[in-house]
Amino acid sequence: MAGDVFFRWVMGVNPLAIRLQGAVIALLFAVGGSHWGAQGMLAAVAALAIAVVVIEMLLESRKS
């Protein structure tokens, strides 16, 4: 997720704030989620990625 934020920043694609917040939360998952196991972490990061995209889509649709 951090790589996606960096790529969007370099390419000038906005908005970055929602994806940056998602990347920070994913890093927090990595620190605190070691007790969940690999499958739990994969599910949490996948749900986070879906949530970030949905929130970004909702914010973009409100601007239009």
PyRosetta script that sets phi, psi and omega in degrees:
from pyrosetta import init, pose_from_sequence

init()
pose = pose_from_sequence("MAGDVFFRWVMGVNPLAIRLQGAVIALLFAVGGSHWGAQGMLAAVAALAIAVVVIEMLLESRKS")
pose.set_psi(1, -35.9)
pose.set_omega(1, 177.5)
pose.set_phi(2, -67.0)
pose.set_psi(2, -35.7)
pose.set_omega(2, 176.1)
pose.set_phi(3, -63.4)
pose.set_psi(3, -37.2)
pose.set_omega(3, 177.2)
pose.set_phi(4, -65.1)
pose.set_psi(4, -42.0)
pose.set_omega(4, 178.1)
pose.set_phi(5, -62.7)
pose.set_psi(5, -44.3)
pose.set_omega(5, 179.6)
pose.set_phi(6, -62.6)
pose.set_psi(6, -44.4)
pose.set_omega(6, 179.7)
pose.set_phi(7, -61.5)
pose.set_psi(7, -45.2)
pose.set_omega(7, -179.9)
pose.set_phi(8, -65.0)
pose.set_psi(8, -36.0)
pose.set_omega(8, 178.5)
pose.set_phi(9, -65.7)
pose.set_psi(9, -45.4)
pose.set_omega(9, 179.8)
pose.set_phi(10, -63.9)
pose.set_psi(10, -40.2)
pose.set_omega(10, -177.9)
pose.set_phi(11, -82.1)
pose.set_psi(11, -10.2)
pose.set_omega(11, 178.9)
pose.set_phi(12, 78.5)
pose.set_psi(12, 24.8)
pose.set_omega(12, 179.1)
pose.set_phi(13, -88.3)
pose.set_psi(13, 126.4)
pose.set_omega(13, -179.9)
pose.set_phi(14, -114.4)
pose.set_psi(14, 161.5)
pose.set_omega(14, -2.1)
pose.set_phi(15, -84.6)
pose.set_psi(15, 152.7)
pose.set_omega(15, -180.0)
pose.set_phi(16, -105.2)
pose.set_psi(16, -20.8)
pose.set_omega(16, -170.2)
pose.set_phi(17, -60.4)
pose.set_psi(17, -45.9)
pose.set_omega(17, -177.5)
pose.set_phi(18, -65.4)
pose.set_psi(18, -44.7)
pose.set_omega(18, -179.9)
pose.set_phi(19, -67.7)
pose.set_psi(19, -35.2)
pose.set_omega(19, 177.2)
pose.set_phi(20, -65.0)
pose.set_psi(20, -41.6)
pose.set_omega(20, 176.9)
pose.set_phi(21, -63.4)
pose.set_psi(21, -39.1)
pose.set_omega(21, 176.2)
pose.set_phi(22, -62.4)
pose.set_psi(22, -39.7)
pose.set_omega(22, 178.8)
pose.set_phi(23, -65.3)
pose.set_psi(23, -39.8)
pose.set_omega(23, 178.4)
pose.set_phi(24, -65.2)
pose.set_psi(24, -42.9)
pose.set_omega(24, 178.4)
pose.set_phi(25, -64.2)
pose.set_psi(25, -38.3)
pose.set_omega(25, 177.7)
pose.set_phi(26, -62.9)
pose.set_psi(26, -38.3)
pose.set_omega(26, 176.6)
pose.set_phi(27, -66.4)
pose.set_psi(27, -37.0)
pose.set_omega(27, 176.4)
pose.set_phi(28, -66.3)
pose.set_psi(28, -36.7)
pose.set_omega(28, 174.2)
pose.set_phi(29, -59.4)
pose.set_psi(29, -41.3)
pose.set_omega(29, -178.4)
pose.set_phi(30, -63.9)
pose.set_psi(30, -36.9)
pose.set_omega(30, -179.6)
pose.set_phi(31, -74.3)
pose.set_psi(31, -48.5)
pose.set_omega(31, -174.1)
pose.set_phi(32, -91.1)
pose.set_psi(32, -13.7)
pose.set_omega(32, -172.6)
pose.set_phi(33, -95.9)
pose.set_psi(33, 13.3)
pose.set_omega(33, -178.9)
pose.set_phi(34, -66.3)
pose.set_psi(34, -16.8)
pose.set_omega(34, 179.0)
pose.set_phi(35, -84.5)
pose.set_psi(35, -10.8)
pose.set_omega(35, -176.4)
pose.set_phi(36, -82.7)
pose.set_psi(36, -20.1)
pose.set_omega(36, -175.3)
pose.set_phi(37, 86.2)
pose.set_psi(37, 170.1)
pose.set_omega(37, -175.2)
pose.set_phi(38, -65.2)
pose.set_psi(38, -42.0)
pose.set_omega(38, -177.9)
pose.set_phi(39, -67.7)
pose.set_psi(39, -39.1)
pose.set_omega(39, 177.7)
pose.set_phi(40, -65.0)
pose.set_psi(40, -42.1)
pose.set_omega(40, 177.9)
pose.set_phi(41, -64.8)
pose.set_psi(41, -42.7)
pose.set_omega(41, 178.8)
pose.set_phi(42, -61.3)
pose.set_psi(42, -43.5)
pose.set_omega(42, 178.6)
pose.set_phi(43, -64.5)
pose.set_psi(43, -41.5)
pose.set_omega(43, -179.1)
pose.set_phi(44, -66.0)
pose.set_psi(44, -43.9)
pose.set_omega(44, -179.8)
pose.set_phi(45, -69.3)
pose.set_psi(45, -37.1)
pose.set_omega(45, 177.0)
pose.set_phi(46, -64.5)
pose.set_psi(46, -43.8)
pose.set_omega(46, 178.1)
pose.set_phi(47, -63.9)
pose.set_psi(47, -38.8)
pose.set_omega(47, 177.5)
pose.set_phi(48, -63.4)
pose.set_psi(48, -44.6)
pose.set_omega(48, 179.8)
pose.set_phi(49, -62.3)
pose.set_psi(49, -42.4)
pose.set_omega(49, 178.0)
pose.set_phi(50, -63.8)
pose.set_psi(50, -43.5)
pose.set_omega(50, -179.8)
pose.set_phi(51, -62.5)
pose.set_psi(51, -41.1)
pose.set_omega(51, 179.4)
pose.set_phi(52, -62.3)
pose.set_psi(52, -44.7)
pose.set_omega(52, -179.4)
pose.set_phi(53, -66.1)
pose.set_psi(53, -42.0)
pose.set_omega(53, 179.9)
pose.set_phi(54, -64.7)
pose.set_psi(54, -44.7)
pose.set_omega(54, 179.0)
pose.set_phi(55, -61.9)
pose.set_psi(55, -43.3)
pose.set_omega(55, 178.8)
pose.set_phi(56, -62.5)
pose.set_psi(56, -41.2)
pose.set_omega(56, 178.4)
pose.set_phi(57, -64.8)
pose.set_psi(57, -41.4)
pose.set_omega(57, 178.9)
pose.set_phi(58, -64.0)
pose.set_psi(58, -40.9)
pose.set_omega(58, 178.6)
pose.set_phi(59, -66.8)
pose.set_psi(59, -38.1)
pose.set_omega(59, 179.0)
pose.set_phi(60, -68.7)
pose.set_psi(60, -36.8)
pose.set_omega(60, -179.9)
pose.set_phi(61, -70.1)
pose.set_psi(61, -28.1)
pose.set_omega(61, 177.3)
pose.set_phi(62, -73.0)
pose.set_psi(62, -28.4)
pose.set_omega(62, 179.0)
pose.set_phi(63, -71.7)
pose.set_psi(63, -28.8)
pose.set_omega(63, -175.5)
pose.set_phi(64, -76.3)
pose.dump_pdb("model.pdb")
